[in-house]
């Protein structure tokens, strides 16, 4: 080719970073380490021009002296030489939200890893981005380094998605894998996760399914073209799981995983949207059963493509930085569009489907006193609540006086299980809290 | 928002389809079935305006009467009302290549599922697309419905990729899975695959690894920013695998998969690019070991994101159409860039690395006569070739007079294995062709 066909080089994309913790440090390292490669792929250099965080003098193990420091985050937005602000402050509201609004309001591009903020304020932010015709990108908010936002927003864009589900919280998956391998209790596995840095001192956000709920609400909006509705997501965590549940699941050819699932109701119950985070039994011939440790994985089922499965690191400095910088490169390439694939005003408002009406097989585990008549009492409660039993196993419990009863039901609504357990709650012979989990249908 | 901020609706994107076989039929069905959804996601309607194929009157099970028919494919390019030509003719050269050149030469967008054409002529076509500033998209050419081109080109774009590898041919994976489950021979499993429609009457392209080689060369160019070089890809197929190999691999805790792998040489051997398709032993704790039937899966290892794993349908009308229409939607959104992520002239020219110098553990299987001294002969050949043996198993063979010997080597170059087998080729006691496969390192 002649030299005359080479286009003029594009000016650098100038990036400001807000919040330099583990992830922010990862972004600095990545942009430095892969600088030349990124310039080639983005078609222009990507340069950090300014940084802001709470504490300038904290030792972060990286040299930030070469970058301009701003004590006031607002100065990143006001600066003439900033094209993109990367928000890594965290929290649904407060400083993160203020910065996000200022950035988009000023017509600058916003990249964020903040799942809580997107789950709660994503629609408002997307609307603001549209008004100002500026990018809002959040690949790192769901499943860390896995490019699942892009895979669904663009890769699967030709498909009507029937359901989207997956392992959206690495902390819980690490705990479940520990319980599986060592026969550990939940408390022991949690302590191990905390020791390894996979769980926080206060693990509520992770183990109660709140973090997964944030991510699920974002996936649902993208998959179904609906308005983000975090309040419609119900979440049950993994605190009530026992070592016996993990063992019994295994005996049934399954593994327990905390699954966030969003699905269009079949229509009989009003055609709403089901969004639930809960522990499930995953059949051993499903790829989610093999997702180990702190990994994340997402499944999307499209009406033409069939089942797509994506797996990778769901957290950590490197993977999260990878997703953030991928967003920055998209912006550098001018390859972006509406944050939720279509303008906010054209997203549907889907009613929440009744999770209790959802049909499926269930696992139920009870610990009961070892005495005559208890099994009859359970069988009667199931019958009276309309639960049809496919199989039942009784085993010796952890002490002499109790036995474990595990049932697998035929297909039926979750509400019937709740009703049966409501009847049994009045029994003097049931010990502790029963556990019930849906069995994932292939 | 006030009505005044709503942008004017964009005009439809007008698509012409060339070649209406299984895949073309899938594209017509998809664009019809998901019409409204696609218009919402693309920001504009996508309309088929013209169709061309060899035989107008063949029964394809779909009504094509509503679309303009052109006997001459060139008329699709010449038509004023065509924005995008979708090439589904197939073949590296001939009519497909002529149409591709005409389309890009006319400044129109080209979408293709043609892996052979991209592998052989992708660079020339990409250069033509750049000159004319028009899109060239080929998501369907690699791994069918899995959006792996997008995941690597964009999702993992922040990373230096250390290696990319995967199951790129569903026919071979179907055959290997059959052999695994039923203890079938290669010939029996191939016949089953042909009966199920997973293999062609002449299976050469699939079972000899040629199809996988085409796809691998495309992935390598994208991952490493190098010029496509199909001639540098070496391919060994699965014809020589026996039921015993599958069984022995299983006994070693592995499964046999046909793996296409591209990797940067460590530098000691010149820093070239290794591109090889061959059967490998995959450890049972690697996700590729669980990819069943005709599915495809791709792994990319990035220096920040770590290991990404993508699985889905690698062929078939629906999945291939999904990938083709995703490309069309990207074009409708104006979200596209250089075909290989950067301009052709800035791609590196990487020398081919010497596959034989590659270090790894190997599986070697020999069938030998059951007599004194044979084992000593094998051990001597390995020693003389510098192959260090980690483990060795001898079992009774399929008949009374022979035994199977399976060795696993310590890490060493493939060349040493070739040398040892070269020495043993002269032996009167080795029966049939020995098999050797690398063991995939995690």
HADDOCK unambig.tbl for C-alpha pairs under 7 A between the chains (distance, minus, plus):
assign (segid A and resid 34 and name CA) (segid B and resid 159 and name CA) 6.95 0.50 0.50
assign (segid A and resid 34 and name CA) (segid B and resid 160 and name CA) 6.88 0.50 0.50
assign (segid A and resid 38 and name CA) (segid B and resid 158 and name CA) 6.12 0.50 0.50
assign (segid A and resid 40 and name CA) (segid B and resid 342 and name CA) 6.40 0.50 0.50
assign (segid A and resid 41 and name CA) (segid B and resid 341 and name CA) 5.77 0.50 0.50
assign (segid A and resid 41 and name CA) (segid B and resid 342 and name CA) 5.51 0.50 0.50
assign (segid A and resid 43 and name CA) (segid B and resid 342 and name CA) 6.83 0.50 0.50
assign (segid A and resid 145 and name CA) (segid B and resid 305 and name CA) 5.55 0.50 0.50
assign (segid A and resid 146 and name CA) (segid B and resid 308 and name CA) 6.70 0.50 0.50
assign (segid A and resid 147 and name CA) (segid B and resid 151 and name CA) 6.48 0.50 0.50
assign (segid A and resid 147 and name CA) (segid B and resid 155 and name CA) 4.98 0.50 0.50
assign (segid A and resid 150 and name CA) (segid B and resid 155 and name CA) 6.82 0.50 0.50
assign (segid A and resid 151 and name CA) (segid B and resid 147 and name CA) 6.48 0.50 0.50
assign (segid A and resid 151 and name CA) (segid B and resid 151 and name CA) 6.81 0.50 0.50
assign (segid A and resid 154 and name CA) (segid B and resid 326 and name CA) 6.46 0.50 0.50
assign (segid A and resid 155 and name CA) (segid B and resid 147 and name CA) 4.96 0.50 0.50
assign (segid A and resid 155 and name CA) (segid B and resid 150 and name CA) 6.81 0.50 0.50
assign (segid A and resid 155 and name CA) (segid B and resid 326 and name CA) 5.87 0.50 0.50
assign (segid A and resid 156 and name CA) (segid B and resid 322 and name CA) 6.93 0.50 0.50
assign (segid A and resid 156 and name CA) (segid B and resid 326 and name CA) 6.53 0.50 0.50
assign (segid A and resid 157 and name CA) (segid B and resid 326 and name CA) 5.67 0.50 0.50
assign (segid A and resid 158 and name CA) (segid B and resid 38 and name CA) 6.10 0.50 0.50
assign (segid A and resid 158 and name CA) (segid B and resid 322 and name CA) 5.63 0.50 0.50
assign (segid A and resid 158 and name CA) (segid B and resid 325 and name CA) 5.70 0.50 0.50
assign (segid A and resid 158 and name CA) (segid B and resid 326 and name CA) 5.42 0.50 0.50
assign (segid A and resid 159 and name CA) (segid B and resid 34 and name CA) 6.93 0.50 0.50
assign (segid A and resid 159 and name CA) (segid B and resid 322 and name CA) 6.76 0.50 0.50
assign (segid A and resid 160 and name CA) (segid B and resid 34 and name CA) 6.86 0.50 0.50
assign (segid A and resid 304 and name CA) (segid B and resid 318 and name CA) 4.44 0.50 0.50
assign (segid A and resid 304 and name CA) (segid B and resid 319 and name CA) 5.68 0.50 0.50
assign (segid A and resid 304 and name CA) (segid B and resid 322 and name CA) 5.99 0.50 0.50
assign (segid A and resid 305 and name CA) (segid B and resid 145 and name CA) 5.53 0.50 0.50
assign (segid A and resid 305 and name CA) (segid B and resid 318 and name CA) 5.53 0.50 0.50
assign (segid A and resid 305 and name CA) (segid B and resid 319 and name CA) 3.91 0.50 0.50
assign (segid A and resid 305 and name CA) (segid B and resid 322 and name CA) 5.54 0.50 0.50
assign (segid A and resid 306 and name CA) (segid B and resid 319 and name CA) 6.82 0.50 0.50
assign (segid A and resid 307 and name CA) (segid B and resid 312 and name CA) 5.98 0.50 0.50
assign (segid A and resid 308 and name CA) (segid B and resid 146 and name CA) 6.70 0.50 0.50
assign (segid A and resid 308 and name CA) (segid B and resid 311 and name CA) 5.93 0.50 0.50
assign (segid A and resid 308 and name CA) (segid B and resid 312 and name CA) 4.76 0.50 0.50
assign (segid A and resid 309 and name CA) (segid B and resid 310 and name CA) 5.78 0.50 0.50
assign (segid A and resid 309 and name CA) (segid B and resid 311 and name CA) 5.00 0.50 0.50
assign (segid A and resid 309 and name CA) (segid B and resid 312 and name CA) 6.31 0.50 0.50
assign (segid A and resid 310 and name CA) (segid B and resid 309 and name CA) 5.78 0.50 0.50
assign (segid A and resid 310 and name CA) (segid B and resid 310 and name CA) 4.71 0.50 0.50
assign (segid A and resid 310 and name CA) (segid B and resid 311 and name CA) 6.51 0.50 0.50
assign (segid A and resid 311 and name CA) (segid B and resid 308 and name CA) 5.93 0.50 0.50
assign (segid A and resid 311 and name CA) (segid B and resid 309 and name CA) 5.00 0.50 0.50
assign (segid A and resid 311 and name CA) (segid B and resid 310 and name CA) 6.50 0.50 0.50
assign (segid A and resid 312 and name CA) (segid B and resid 307 and name CA) 5.98 0.50 0.50
assign (segid A and resid 312 and name CA) (segid B and resid 308 and name CA) 4.78 0.50 0.50
assign (segid A and resid 312 and name CA) (segid B and resid 309 and name CA) 6.32 0.50 0.50
assign (segid A and resid 318 and name CA) (segid B and resid 304 and name CA) 4.44 0.50 0.50
assign (segid A and resid 318 and name CA) (segid B and resid 305 and name CA) 5.56 0.50 0.50
assign (segid A and resid 319 and name CA) (segid B and resid 304 and name CA) 5.69 0.50 0.50
assign (segid A and resid 319 and name CA) (segid B and resid 305 and name CA) 3.94 0.50 0.50
assign (segid A and resid 319 and name CA) (segid B and resid 306 and name CA) 6.83 0.50 0.50
assign (segid A and resid 322 and name CA) (segid B and resid 156 and name CA) 6.92 0.50 0.50
assign (segid A and resid 322 and name CA) (segid B and resid 158 and name CA) 5.62 0.50 0.50
assign (segid A and resid 322 and name CA) (segid B and resid 159 and name CA) 6.76 0.50 0.50
assign (segid A and resid 322 and name CA) (segid B and resid 304 and name CA) 5.99 0.50 0.50
assign (segid A and resid 322 and name CA) (segid B and resid 305 and name CA) 5.54 0.50 0.50
assign (segid A and resid 325 and name CA) (segid B and resid 158 and name CA) 5.69 0.50 0.50
assign (segid A and resid 326 and name CA) (segid B and resid 154 and name CA) 6.48 0.50 0.50
assign (segid A and resid 326 and name CA) (segid B and resid 155 and name CA) 5.87 0.50 0.50
assign (segid A and resid 326 and name CA) (segid B and resid 156 and name CA) 6.55 0.50 0.50
assign (segid A and resid 326 and name CA) (segid B and resid 157 and name CA) 5.69 0.50 0.50
assign (segid A and resid 326 and name CA) (segid B and resid 158 and name CA) 5.42 0.50 0.50
assign (segid A and resid 335 and name CA) (segid B and resid 335 and name CA) 4.55 0.50 0.50
assign (segid A and resid 335 and name CA) (segid B and resid 336 and name CA) 6.36 0.50 0.50
assign (segid A and resid 336 and name CA) (segid B and resid 335 and name CA) 6.36 0.50 0.50
assign (segid A and resid 341 and name CA) (segid B and resid 41 and name CA) 5.78 0.50 0.50
assign (segid A and resid 342 and name CA) (segid B and resid 40 and name CA) 6.40 0.50 0.50
assign (segid A and resid 342 and name CA) (segid B and resid 41 and name CA) 5.51 0.50 0.50
assign (segid A and resid 342 and name CA) (segid B and resid 43 and name CA) 6.85 0.50 0.50
